[in-house]
Amino acid sequence: MKLPKTIKIGGVDWKLNWGIPEAGAEDKFGETRFGGSEIWINPGQSPNMIPSTLLHELIHAVLLNAGAKTTENGVRALEIGIGQVLRDNKWLADWLKAGRVV
């Protein structure tokens, strides 16, 4: 699946970039830049890691947008936990998008 070039977070269109944001950052899987509303994803990582990296960077963007502070370990915990819940419960994303109550 080809991903879009932007993603809306908190009413702001964030640009999704596939590449390395700057020289010397080749070892980073991803990076979130609040000032430019940009998310960078390193395409050189294992394809199995890209969805987790994107979710990780989205969590950074959501927290930054809300003015919330957390540690990298906190973001990683949310990435792992939310990612696993969504993978194990395929119905959940559709249900959340529909905004329905049982």
Helices and strands as residue ranges (DSSP letters): E 6-9, E 12-18, E 30-33, E 38-41, H 50-66, H 72-88, H 91-98
